């Protein structure tokens, strides 16, 4: 099979283009792990596949990626249908801690998983402050 006939592989293509900005993505995600209570920061494609992650502890990032993509897409559709505009962040409050989702671009989003000790306001602030840097690293 010729190279051009092979099916598109997003992960492989992203790895092949690790030049400049993409090399900076992992360290940016690791900065979120320094915040109290944060156990994962994951950049996900809108197709649900994980692009890059920083994790401390046990988090199924593949499952997180798939569900984050679906959840964010559904919330964006709800906002559009109700005429509320574009989604900037989504907070999922759970018994054992929050998950914060935010679109980065048309093709990517970030999911941040935390526990009950986390300061949600601080996480949201750091995400907003670093959003342009994350986008530039893609």
Phi and psi in degrees as a GROMACS rama.xvg file:
@    title "Ramachandran Plot"
@    xaxis  label "Phi"
@    yaxis  label "Psi"
@TYPE xy
-72.2955  154.976  UNK-2
-57.5364  -41.0229  UNK-3
-71.2736  -18.358  UNK-4
-86.7056  -11.0266  UNK-5
-73.1953  146.826  UNK-6
-64.3009  151.72  UNK-7
-66.897  131.077  UNK-8
-121.187  100.068  UNK-9
-55.7094  -47.1565  UNK-10
-62.213  -46.5613  UNK-11
-63.6407  -42.7068  UNK-12
-61.9522  -44.2995  UNK-13
-61.4867  -43.7024  UNK-14
-62.451  -37.4393  UNK-15
-69.3731  -18.8923  UNK-16
-105.75  26.5032  UNK-17
-75.139  72.7961  UNK-18
-129.038  145.291  UNK-19
62.2433  -114.129  UNK-20
-59.9373  -42.8499  UNK-21
-57.8507  -31.2398  UNK-22
-67.372  -19.5134  UNK-23
-88.2397  -12.2601  UNK-24
-64.9644  -47.5715  UNK-25
-58.2298  -49.1598  UNK-26
-60.7218  -34.5565  UNK-27
-64.329  -41.6774  UNK-28
-67.1496  -37.0748  UNK-29
-64.5387  -26.7145  UNK-30
-60.981  -33.9999  UNK-31
-66.5536  -30.623  UNK-32
-68.198  -17.1985  UNK-33
-76.5007  -15.4513  UNK-34
-77.8775  136.553  UNK-35
-56.4802  130.395  UNK-36
87.8034  -9.82566  UNK-37
-82.9417  126.027  UNK-38
-110.885  -13.9398  UNK-39
-159.638  142.796  UNK-40
-133.795  118.439  UNK-41
-131.169  128.219  UNK-42
-96.1213  129.145  UNK-43
-126.253  142.305  UNK-44
-76.6505  157.347  UNK-45
-63.5529  -14.4751  UNK-46
-82.6985  -2.54123  UNK-47
94.2103  -4.40703  UNK-48
-87.4716  138.408  UNK-49
-71.5477  130.173  UNK-50
-94.0166  -46.3685  UNK-51
-156.778  154.025  UNK-52
-151.362  157.501  UNK-53
-133.149  122.441  UNK-54
-136.261  137.161  UNK-55
-125.111  121.886  UNK-56
99.6102  -165.186  UNK-57
-102.176  107.089  UNK-58
-138.353  126.869  UNK-59
-79.8577  90.7366  UNK-60
-69.1198  -28.1729  UNK-61
-66.8143  -44.9119  UNK-62
-65.8109  -42.498  UNK-63
-57.4051  -45.2844  UNK-64
-58.4822  -47.3743  UNK-65
-63.5664  -45.0109  UNK-66
-72.6573  -36.906  UNK-67
-62.5056  -43.2344  UNK-68
-61.8373  -45.2315  UNK-69
-65.7814  -46.4941  UNK-70
-63.3272  -43.4441  UNK-71
-66.4934  -41.9013  UNK-72
-61.2072  -41.3115  UNK-73
-65.2842  -42.0938  UNK-74
-66.7241  -37.828  UNK-75
-63.6015  -42.2737  UNK-76
-62.621  -39.6739  UNK-77
-63.8217  -44.5638  UNK-78
-60.9453  -41.9499  UNK-79
-66.9793  -44.4886  UNK-80
-62.1798  -37.5312  UNK-81
-88.064  1.49676  UNK-82
69.724  29.9611  UNK-83
-95.7557  2.04195  UNK-84
87.8515  -164.465  UNK-85
-82.9307  146.433  UNK-86
-77.9604  130.58  UNK-87
-105.004  -38.8877  UNK-88
-151.322  155.741  UNK-89
-134.367  129.004  UNK-90
-112.911  123.118  UNK-91
-108.48  110.709  UNK-92
-93.474  121.233  UNK-93
-122.251  161.988  UNK-94
-53.2337  -39.207  UNK-95
-105.056  14.7303  UNK-96
135.494  161.289  UNK-97
-87.2782  160.755  UNK-98
-127.296  127.156  UNK-99
-110.435  128.515  UNK-100
-118.932  142.995  UNK-101
-152.055  134.039  UNK-102
-68.5344  141.321  UNK-103
-102.98  -38.7042  UNK-104
-152.971  -171.696  UNK-105
-64.4695  -29.4223  UNK-106
-105.896  -14.3517  UNK-107
-134.445  156.308  UNK-108
-141.845  166.573  UNK-109
-121.234  142.402  UNK-110
-123.324  130.048  UNK-111
-120.51  123.136  UNK-112
-106.012  131.858  UNK-113
-135.795  172.738  UNK-114
-110.699  -173.067  UNK-115
-69.9236  -13.8396  UNK-116
-83.8941  -8.8284  UNK-117
-71.3497  147.774  UNK-118
-94.9345  101.97  UNK-119
-59.6874  -40.6139  UNK-120
-59.9873  -41.1998  UNK-121
-66.4668  -41.9246  UNK-122
-62.1223  -46.386  UNK-123
-62.0727  -40.2577  UNK-124
-62.4968  -48.5136  UNK-125
-63.2523  -37.1787  UNK-126
-65.3214  -46.7692  UNK-127
-63.0607  -42.9741  UNK-128
-63.1675  -36.388  UNK-129
-101.416  2.98415  UNK-130
-57.947  -45.3396  UNK-131
-64.4033  -36.9064  UNK-132
-65.5685  -40.3365  UNK-133
-63.3585  -44.3421  UNK-134
-62.489  -42.941  UNK-135
-64.0317  -31.1872  UNK-136
-76.095  -14.7961  UNK-137
